[in-house]
Amino acid sequence: MSDIEDMNKLTLILADIHHKVDWADKIIKHIGADRVIALGDAYDDFNDTPEMVGHTCEWFIDFVNRPNHVFLFGNHEQNYAFNYPYLRCSGYAQWKYFIIHDLVPKDVWDKVKWYYWIDNKWLLTHAGLHKTNIPRSISKFRADRPRYIKEISNYLDHHTQEGIRLAATGQGSWALNAGHARYGSQKVGGITWCDHREEFKPVKGLWQIYGHTPQQGEPSWWIEKSNKLELVPSSKFQFNTDKISSSADDSYNLCMDVHGNLHYAVWDGKSLSIGSYRDL
């Protein structure tokens, strides 16, 4: 498929679901996008029941196996895909692990990704990539977009796999573990753990969409332009490539997770619009 064809796709991005799978299905049907990306955390919520976990497993399997559907690992998936104590987080329970382990086949877990690029513009992860976790040997390529994306991809491929290996031997990693803001062992959280408000700092020249950190009321942006960093509510900023700066140093970073709701973003190749389940 050519880049032009790819950029003409309508993309739906769903934030943390936490068992609200029926809400997710209603959004997916309402938007009718060409591809759907879920940013992780289908599992774990307050007052989980075996029926809820089983229903989410059925949805998860169906979602992952659908064409043009991509599911990203959240900290609440690595909980259950890799049963290592160093990858566990709040909400984990052994009884849930047994249900999920019995219902979700290995070939489904093998299709879940750690990150995803949209149109060579947006980097999607569960919690965001902090600037501390990108070495200068990679950041120097930000003016060369194809090289920049390739270097970041290779770097994430290596360190997510290294993170799994370290977790298996009882060690933490920058990529898959929590930072001090989430009472973890790392300086800042990795791509499944970084806290949007307490830790996140943008990577220059990188546009990111992620979830993980529940916002109050609406999603919010970290925008870095001309070395000035600002936290902006989504209602105060409309993203359109015809209107924003195209500087190689500027950075736009959207956290989609909202407490008590299920928000989504729709990307049409030029603009990003935001909606929520409760507004349907």
C-alpha positions in Angstrom: 0.0 0.0 0.0 1.3 3.4 -0.9 1.9 6.2 1.7 -0.9 8.2 -0.1 -3.4 5.4 0.3 -2.4 4.9 3.9 -2.8 8.6 4.8 -6.3 8.6 3.3 -7.4 6.1 5.9 -9.7 7.2 8.7 -8.2 6.1 12.0 -10.0 5.7 15.3 -8.0 5.7 18.5 -9.5 4.4 21.8 -8.0 5.1 25.2 -8.0 3.0 28.3 -11.1 0.7 28.2 -10.9 -1.2 31.6 -13.8 -3.5 30.8 -16.0 -0.9 29.1 -15.9 -3.1 26.0 -19.5 -2.5 25.1 -18.9 1.2 25.1 -15.9 0.6 22.8 -18.0 -1.4 20.4 -20.6 1.4 20.2 -17.9 4.0 19.4 -16.3 1.7 16.8 -19.7 1.2 15.1 -20.5 4.9 15.3 -17.3 6.1 13.7 -16.9 3.4 11.1 -13.2 4.0 10.7 -10.8 2.1 8.3 -8.6 1.1 11.2 -8.9 1.1 14.9 -6.1 1.4 17.4 -6.7 0.6 21.1 -4.1 2.1 23.5 -4.1 -0.7 26.0 -5.6 -1.5 29.4 -8.7 -3.5 28.4 -8.4 -5.3 31.8 -8.8 -4.4 35.5 -11.2 -2.1 37.2 -12.8 -1.7 40.5 -15.1 -4.5 41.6 -14.2 -6.9 38.8 -16.1 -10.1 38.5 -15.3 -13.4 36.7 -18.1 -12.6 34.3 -16.6 -9.2 33.5 -13.2 -10.6 32.9 -14.5 -13.4 30.7 -16.6 -10.9 28.6 -13.5 -8.7 28.2 -11.4 -11.7 27.1 -14.0 -12.5 24.4 -14.0 -8.9 23.2 -10.2 -8.7 23.3 -9.7 -11.9 21.2 -12.2 -10.7 18.6 -10.7 -7.2 18.5 -7.1 -8.4 18.1 -8.0 -10.8 15.3 -10.0 -8.3 13.3 -8.3 -6.9 10.1 -7.0 -3.3 10.6 -7.4 -3.5 14.3 -4.4 -3.0 16.5 -4.1 -3.4 20.3 -1.2 -2.0 22.3 0.2 -3.4 25.5 -0.8 -1.4 28.6 0.5 -2.1 32.0 -2.7 -4.0 32.7 -1.9 -6.3 29.7 1.7 -7.0 30.5 0.3 -8.0 33.9 -1.3 -11.0 32.4 0.6 -11.7 29.2 3.8 -12.2 31.1 3.2 -13.5 34.7 6.3 -11.8 36.2 6.1 -10.0 39.5 8.2 -7.1 38.1 5.4 -6.4 35.6 2.4 -6.4 37.9 0.4 -3.4 38.9 -2.7 -2.4 40.9 -5.7 -4.5 39.9 -3.8 -7.6 39.3 -5.2 -10.7 40.9 -4.2 -14.4 40.6 -7.8 -15.5 39.9 -8.0 -13.0 37.0 -4.7 -14.3 35.6 -6.0 -17.9 35.5 -9.2 -16.8 33.6 -7.3 -14.7 31.1 -4.5 -17.3 30.7 -7.1 -20.0 30.0 -9.2 -17.9 27.6 -6.7 -15.9 25.6 -4.5 -18.0 23.2 -0.8 -17.3 22.8 -1.2 -16.4 19.1 -3.5 -13.5 20.2 -0.9 -12.2 22.6 1.6 -12.4 19.9 -0.4 -9.9 17.8 -0.4 -7.3 20.5 2.1 -4.5 19.9 4.2 -2.2 22.1 3.8 0.8 19.8 2.3 1.9 16.5 3.0 4.6 14.0 0.2 6.4 12.2 1.1 7.8 8.8 4.7 8.3 9.8 3.5 11.2 12.0 2.1 9.9 15.3 3.7 7.6 17.7 1.1 5.6 19.7 2.0 3.9 23.0 0.1 3.2 26.1 1.7 5.8 28.4 4.0 7.9 26.2 7.7 8.1 25.5 9.6 10.4 27.8 12.5 12.5 26.4 14.8 11.1 29.1 14.4 7.7 27.5 15.5 8.7 24.0 19.3 8.9 23.6 20.9 11.9 21.8 22.3 9.4 19.2 18.6 9.1 18.0 17.2 12.6 18.7 19.8 14.1 16.4 18.0 12.6 13.4 14.7 14.4 14.1 15.0 16.6 11.0 15.3 13.5 8.9 11.8 12.0 9.5 12.2 8.5 7.9 15.5 8.0 9.7 14.1 9.3 13.0 11.2 6.9 12.9 13.4 4.0 12.0 15.8 4.7 14.8 13.0 5.1 17.4 11.4 1.9 16.2 14.5 -0.2 16.4 15.3 1.3 19.8 11.8 0.4 21.1 11.9 -3.1 19.6 15.2 -3.8 21.4 14.2 -2.3 24.8 10.8 -3.8 25.1 12.2 -7.3 24.5 15.0 -6.5 26.9 12.4 -5.4 29.4 10.7 -8.7 29.2 14.0 -10.6 29.6 14.9 -8.5 32.7 11.4 -9.0 34.2 11.8 -12.7 33.9 15.0 -12.5 35.9 13.5 -10.3 38.6 14.8 -6.9 37.3 13.1 -3.7 36.2 13.7 -1.8 33.0 13.1 1.8 31.8 10.8 0.6 29.0 8.2 -1.4 30.9 8.3 -0.3 34.5 7.0 2.6 36.6 8.9 5.7 37.6 9.0 7.4 41.0 5.7 9.3 40.4 3.9 5.9 40.3 6.1 4.5 43.2 8.3 2.5 40.8 12.0 1.8 40.6 12.8 3.9 37.5 13.5 7.6 37.3 10.5 8.1 35.0 8.0 5.6 33.7 8.4 3.8 30.4 6.0 3.4 27.5 3.5 1.5 29.6 3.9 3.5 32.8 4.8 7.2 32.2 2.6 9.6 34.2 1.2 12.3 31.9 1.0 15.0 34.6 3.7 14.1 37.1 6.5 12.8 34.8 6.0 13.3 31.1 8.3 15.5 29.1 8.0 15.7 25.3 10.5 14.3 22.8 11.5 17.1 20.5 10.0 16.7 17.0 7.7 13.8 18.0 3.9 13.8 18.0 2.4 11.3 20.4 -1.0 9.9 21.5 -1.3 7.8 24.6 -3.5 7.1 27.6 -2.7 5.6 31.1 -3.1 8.8 33.2 -6.8 9.5 34.0 -7.6 13.2 33.3 -10.5 15.0 34.9 -13.3 15.9 32.4 -11.4 15.9 29.1 -8.1 14.8 27.5 -5.2 17.2 27.6 -2.1 18.1 25.5 1.5 18.8 26.4 2.6 21.1 23.6 6.2 22.2 23.2 6.8 25.0 20.7 9.9 27.2 20.5 11.1 25.5 23.7 8.0 26.6 25.6 6.1 23.8 27.3 2.3 24.2 28.0 -0.4 21.9 29.3 -3.6 22.5 27.3 -7.1 21.1 27.7 -8.3 19.4 24.5 -11.2 21.9 24.2 -8.7 24.7 23.9 -6.6 23.3 21.1 -7.6 22.0 17.7 -5.0 20.0 15.9 -4.8 20.5 12.1 -1.6 20.2 10.1 -2.5 23.3 8.0 -2.5 25.4 11.1 0.2 24.1 13.4 3.9 24.7 13.3 5.9 22.3 11.2 9.2 22.8 13.0 11.3 19.7 13.5 11.6 20.6 17.2 8.0 21.2 18.0 6.1 18.5 19.8 2.4 17.7 20.3 1.4 15.1 22.9 -2.2 14.0 23.7 -3.3 12.0 26.7 -6.6 10.3 25.9 -7.5 8.7 29.2 -10.3 10.4 31.1 -11.7 9.3 34.5 -15.2 7.8 34.3 -15.6 8.1 30.5 -14.2 6.5 27.3 -12.7 9.1 25.0 -11.5 8.6 21.4 -9.7 10.4 18.7 -10.3 10.3 14.9 -7.4 11.1 12.6 -8.1 11.8 8.9 -4.6 12.4 7.7 -4.6 16.2 8.5 -6.8 16.8 11.5 -7.4 15.1 14.8 -10.9 15.3 16.4 -11.8 14.2 19.9 -15.1 12.7 21.2 -16.4 10.7 24.1 -18.8 7.8 24.7 -21.1 9.9 26.9 -21.5 12.4 24.0 -22.7 9.9 21.5 
